């Protein structure tokens, strides 16, 4: 099992053995600064890898929603990964540090939606432009098949999918396609925790995590550790070979024992609506990806369909049912080998129990839906420009369906 910068949350991101099973990752791209003789490359050879990128959006609500306007926003991501074996310490020991911040004004308020059309521009803390340390994570490989990890971790690398993941940077921008929003009531964005991953060769991957029950993005987390219960998470990702082409199915679940008193306790920008004190919440989620085509000359390139589904406790989660379907991957027949595309649809059903509380303060509501399509141009391996078009039906019926258009730029430094 080859661990790559030890991303963990309610799943641990690892490099699968087959090249065509690797999810596209901005972390694997060449960088704008530096070459084979650069200091950073020599530092990586000695055991310290430094990664940095910036994702920016110029995107607007062109029709509908609450306000028709264009906004500029973005996200900076800075990572350091230390390899204990190369540094003269323990073989298989890794330390991952991640600092990140957002900036600018996103279109969530213009559209009137809760599921963000530009997820990464709203993280790590919605509305804040401070720099946050969201990962201080130690991972130890115990064998070729098993690794354990502990520390502060962000959860955005969970719910892995070959065509709809990428942290909102390299594939879809809308939260509904980056991960399953059904987990938002139980899983914090960044918190202390521990767990293990088991992955044998090209077989199933099993991931189990124990986390603090509440989000501690803005603190070390030790002062709040397990003060209000715990979060338990488990997932199994199974490879498939339908039509002799690679694919995956992932099935997972979470249980959080904390006391729920408000919708604003989630990192999705839900309204600050008080709820009846309820102890404990749960969710179940599933996703799949299946290649329909793999380039015979480059098996890292291909495309196919994907989908997600999930259910959650309707007493604590504003979304109690979620579905998404789409198709994505590399664009066949173009010279730029890194060009990718995606088209997807999602549906988020509003919990009847939570919905009545939102209605009492904000008026009529319904179920949310959205469609997104994008084309990701690889200008250079370090610079990606992505025109993006979305149609979103907000939960708040006082906001008309919105047509969103704009462009995303990713630069890996």
C-alpha positions, -999 to +999 in steps of 0.1 A: +000+000+000+015+033-011+004+062+011+005+096-004+007+126+019-016+108+043-049+126+038-075+114+063-109+121+075-139+098+073-117+081+047-080+079+042-067+088+007-042+064-006-026+057-040-042+025-055-017+003-072-031+006-108-024+039-125-059+041-140-075+039-105-058+070-093-082+099-087-070+130-105-051+151-079-037+186-080-010+174-056+004+151-083+008+179-109+041+196-118+045+230-102+047+264-117+079+272-097+109+250-097+124+224-120+144+192-117+173+211-101+152+232-077+157+234-040+122+220-034+129+189-055+161+183-036+142+188-003+116+163-014+143+137-021+156+143+014+122+136+029+103+169+030+077+177+003+062+212+000+030+217-020+011+249-026-018+260-048-043+287-053-079+282-067-098+313-077-133+319-091-148+346-112-183+334-112-218+349-110-255+344-107-267+355-141-304+349-136-327+341-106-317+336-070-318+366-047-293+389-066-278+388-100-241+396-096-206+384-103-182+377-074-145+369-071-133+345-044-106+319-039-087+295-017-051+290-008-038+256+002-003+250+017+010+216+026+042+200+040+047+163+041+077+148+060+088+112+054+103+098+086+122+071+068+141+095+045+147+119+074+165+092+094+136+082+116+110+055+115+103+038+081+067+043+071+061+073+094+047+104+078+037+139+091+013+160+072+007+197+079-019+217+060-027+254+063-055+269+042-076+301+039-103+315+017-108+350+004-133+372-014-171+370-017-188+338-029-222+335-046-239+314-019-258+345-006-267+357-042-282+323-051-299+316-017-286+280-016-270+260+012-251+235-010-223+258-022-217+261-060-180+269-052-172+247-022-135+253-019-140+291-019-161+287+013-136+266+032-122+261+058-145+286+076-174+302+058-171+340+057-136+341+074-104+351+056-080+339+084-054+312+078-062+280+096-041+249+104-065+221+094-040+192+094-014+181+119-015+144+111+009+115+119+005+083+099+025+051+105+025+021+081+025-010+101+028-033+071+022-032+033-015-035+041-022-016+073-016+020+084-027+039+115-031+076+118-038+102+145-039+140+149-059+169+136-073+162+101-097+177+076-124+154+061-127+167+026-106+138+011-132+113+022-159+098-001-134+091-028-146+090-064-126+088-096-148+114-115-164+135-087-140+145-060-109+166-063-116+189-033-136+212-057-104+222-075-097+197-103-132+183-111-166+197-102-169+229-081-203+223-066-204+207-032-230+183-044-204+166-066-172+169-044-185+147-016-219+136-003-235+165+017-255+139+037-225+136+060-225+173+070-246+170+101-224+143+116-189+150+102-169+182+111-145+198+086-114+196+108-110+179+142-088+156+163-091+119+157-074+086+151-081+055+129-067+029+106-069+019+069-065-016+056-058-020+019-043-052+004-030-050-031-059-042-054-085-056-030-111-038-009-100-008+013-114-006+048-113+027+067-123+033+104-120+067+121-128+081+155-131+119+156-140+146+180-178+152+177-176+189+169-156+211+145-123+226+159-109+242+127-101+274+146-084+257+176-060+229+184-090+208+195-075+195+228-097+217+249-128+204+233-117+168+228-147+144+234-164+170+256-197+164+238-194+128+226-175+112+197-179+106+160-175+071+146-170+065+109-164+035+088-162+029+050-154+001+026-143+008-009-144-023-033-128-023-067-148-038-096-139-049-132-172-046-151-165-051-189-129-057-178-127-020-169-119-005-135-145+009-111-153+012-074-182+010-050-179+027-016-202+022+013-199+041+045-217+053+076-212+077+105-226+081+140-221+112+161-232+111+198-231+149+204-261+170+214-277+189+185-292+223+192-288+244+160-284+240+123-255+264+122-233+238+140-225+223+105-198+238+083-224+240+054-238+276+056-272+266+070-292+294+087-289+298+125-321+280+134-325+265+168-337+229+171-349+208+199-320+193+218-314+159+204-287+135+214-270+116+186-272+115+148-263+091+119-260+088+082-253+061+055-238+069+021-227+051-010-209+061-042-197+044-074-175+052-104-171+030-134-148+035-164-164+029-198-133+038-217-095+036-208-070+049-233-050+019-245-019+041-249-022+058-215-042+039-189-042+069-166-067+085-190-104+075-193-140+084-186-172+070-173-203+075-151-205+081-113-232+084-087-239+090-050-267+083-026-273+087+011-298+090+039-295+107+073-313+111+106-342+135+097-344+148+133-309+164+131-299+167+094-315+193+071-309+169+042-324+134+049-319+120+013-293+128-013-288+115-049-264+125-077-255+111-111-232+121-138-203+114-162-168+127-162-131+120-169-105+128-195-115+142-229-108+118-257-091+129-289-074+161-277-037+169-277-037+182-241-037+149-222-048+165-190-081+180-202-111+167-183-149+173-183-179+166-162-217+168-163-238+159-133-271+163-115-279+162-078-310+161-056-311+170-019-344+162-001-352+185+029-360+168+061-397+174+070-388+178+107-360+203+102-378+220+073-407+232+094-382+251+116-366+268+086-400+276+072-411+294+104-382+319+100-375+320+063-407+312+045-416+283+022-389+258+013-386+227-008-360+202-020-328+214-036-315+204-070-286+213-092-269+206-125-232+214-133-211+210-164-174+220-167-145+217-191-110+217-175-083+231-198-048+220-189-030+252-201+002+237-186+005+209-161+006+235-134-021+258-146-058+248-152-086+270-164-121+257-160-153+273-176-182+262-154-220+264-159-246+255-132-284+255-128-294+255-091-329+252-076-325+266-040-342+252-010-356+286-001-386+291-025-383+329-021-352+325-043-359+318-080-339+290-097-304+304-106-283+301-137-246+304-126-217+309-150-180+316-146-145+303-146-122+287-121-084+289-122-060+265-104-023+273-101+000+248-085+031+267-073 
